[in-house]
Amino acid sequence: MISEKNIVQHELVGLDVEVLECTDLSKKGARGTVIDETQSTLILSDTKGESKRIPKAECTFRFLLNGDTIDVVGSLLLGRPADRIKKRLKKW
């Protein structure tokens, strides 16, 4: 089950997220649902259906999970999504 302790090792697609801090001030405050992820970016879809590519390394994110918020420093999310998930599976 996804939680604050293991969110960086889980699938992020489908989660609602807000950019709390970013070195690119135009990205700060961006909100949406994660629709895709690459090694270095999260791709969000906002309420208008427009997508935004957000760099992981430059931002701090706030994810909404089961009514709670979880803040994650983006550098912890760097890497291929499949590799992050595989690390979790190896621990089991």
GIRAJO-V398202 format. One record per helix or strand of 3 or more residues. SS is the DSSP state (~ for helix, > for strand). FROM is the first residue (numbers start at 1). LEN is the number of residues. Records with the same first field share a line. If there is no record, write none. Layout:
SS = FROM-LEN ; FROM-LEN
This chain:
~ = 7-3 ; 74-4 ; 81-11
> = 16-7 ; 31-7 ; 41-5 ; 51-5 ; 59-7 ; 68-6
